[in-house]
Each structure stands twice: as structure tokens, then as C-alpha cells.
């Protein structure tokens, strides 16, 4: 009986160790991991970037109907599509913004943007997420 008590206390202690604050993920890391449904960090910056870099193909409202969309072999993604919004993580959107469509097996018409900072990319992700309401 005494052995069972020591085993139980050991398991409780081990559980407390794993639940300690030192093992928790900082909030900022969670935001960048794609677990946040709609992080509005840098939203206005993202909108400005979208209006200068992305609207030509994706359109001003993100529906994939920009002025250059008609000349493309593959229609640009409708970023307002609720099914697309639900099925794609923030991390995946970041990869496509930074590395282009070829990074996920899509068309090379979606160019890479290696010059953007992480904050600029986060702004674009926030803006793309805001399009779900349209």
C-alpha cells in the first residue's frame, strides 16, 4: 500500500512539472503558429501591402478577380471563400506569401515575397483573414 502511495505521489509530481509555467508557450509564439483564428496584429499595414502587391491578381476585395486574373492559366484564390478560410492555417498562408505558390505545389503565378519582414507577412495574414467577412 505504501508503494502505491509513493507511485501516485510521484505521478502527481511529474504532472505538476509538465504543467509548470516554464513549459507554457508564450502568447506571441502561439500567434505565429497558426493557432489563432484571427490575429489583427498589423492589419492596417497588411491592407496597404495587399493594395499594392496582391490586388492585381486577387482583386481589391480578395475574390480572385483582379485586373491580371483573366490572363492567368489558374484563377487566383478567392480569399473570401469560407471553406478556403477554414481549411488553410495561418502558417500555410505565411509560406505562400513568403515563398510563393510553388512552395505548396500551386502555380508559380503567385510570386514569392522574400523581402517582406515577419511583421509585414503577419499584417498580410491578418488582412487576408479579415476578408472572410466579405
C-alpha positions in Angstrom: 0.0 0.0 0.0 2.8 2.4 0.9 4.5 1.7 -2.5 1.2 2.6 -4.3 1.0 5.9 -2.4 4.6 6.8 -3.4 3.9 5.9 -7.0 0.8 8.1 -7.0 2.6 11.0 -5.4 5.4 10.6 -8.0 2.9 10.7 -10.8 1.2 13.8 -9.4 4.6 15.5 -9.0 5.5 14.6 -12.6 2.2 16.0 -13.8 2.9 19.3 -12.0 6.3 19.5 -13.5 4.8 19.2 -17.0 2.1 21.8 -16.2 4.6 24.3 -14.8 4.6 27.8 -16.2 8.2 27.3 -17.5 6.8 24.8 -20.1 4.0 27.0 -21.3 4.3 28.5 -24.8 4.5 32.3 -24.8 1.4 34.1 -26.3 3.5 35.6 -29.1 4.6 32.2 -30.2 1.1 30.9 -30.3 0.0 33.8 -32.5 2.7 33.0 -35.0 2.0 29.3 -35.1 -1.4 29.4 -36.9 -3.5 28.5 -33.8 -5.1 32.0 -33.7 -8.1 32.2 -35.9 -7.9 35.9 -36.5 -5.0 37.9 -35.2 -5.4 41.5 -36.1 -1.7 42.5 -35.5 -0.6 44.8 -38.2 -3.9 44.7 -40.1 -3.7 48.2 -41.5 -0.1 47.5 -42.7 -1.3 44.3 -44.3 -4.1 46.1 -46.1 -1.7 48.6 -47.6 0.6 45.8 -48.7 -2.3 43.9 -50.2 -3.5 47.0 -52.1 0.0 47.5 -53.6 1.2 43.9 -54.2 -1.8 41.5 -54.2 -4.8 43.2 -55.6 -3.6 42.9 -59.2 -4.4 39.2 -59.2 -6.6 38.7 -56.1 -8.7 41.9 -56.7 -9.4 44.7 -54.3 -11.9 42.6 -52.3 -9.8 39.4 -52.5 -12.2 37.5 -54.7 -9.6 36.4 -57.3 -10.9 38.9 -59.8 -8.1 41.4 -60.2 -7.2 43.1 -63.5 -4.5 40.5 -64.2 -6.5 37.5 -63.2 -8.1 36.9 -66.7 -4.7 36.3 -68.3 -3.6 33.6 -65.8 -3.9 29.9 -66.5 -5.1 29.2 -63.0 -7.6 31.6 -61.4 -6.2 33.3 -58.3 -7.6 32.1 -55.0 -10.8 33.7 -53.8 -9.6 34.7 -50.3 -13.2 35.4 -49.2 -14.3 31.8 -49.6 -15.3 30.5 -46.2 -14.2 26.9 -47.0 -10.8 28.1 -48.0 -10.5 30.3 -44.9 -11.4 27.3 -42.6 -9.1 24.8 -44.3 -5.9 26.8 -44.5 -3.8 27.7 -41.5 -2.1 31.0 -40.9 1.2 29.1 -41.2 0.3 27.9 -44.7 -0.7 31.4 -45.8 2.6 32.7 -44.4 4.5 30.1 -46.5 2.6 31.1 -49.7 3.2 34.8 -49.1 6.9 34.4 -48.4 7.8 31.5 -50.8 5.1 31.7 -53.5 2.6 29.3 -54.8 5.2 26.7 -55.9 6.1 26.2 -52.2 2.8 24.3 -51.8 2.6 22.8 -55.3 0.5 25.6 -56.8 1.1 27.8 -59.8 4.2 30.0 -60.0 2.0 32.9 -60.9 1.7 33.6 -57.1 5.2 35.1 -56.7 7.4 34.8 -53.6 7.9 37.8 -51.4 11.2 37.1 -49.7 11.8 40.8 -49.0 8.9 41.1 -46.5 9.5 41.1 -42.8 7.7 38.7 -40.4 5.6 41.7 -39.2 4.6 42.6 -42.8 3.7 39.0 -43.5 1.7 38.9 -40.3 -0.1 42.0 -41.5 -1.0 40.4 -44.8 -2.2 37.2 -43.0 -4.4 39.4 -40.7 -5.8 41.3 -43.8 -6.5 38.0 -45.6 -8.3 36.7 -42.6 -10.4 39.9 -42.4 -11.6 39.1 -46.0 -13.6 36.2 -44.6 -16.3 38.6 -43.5 -16.9 39.9 -47.1 
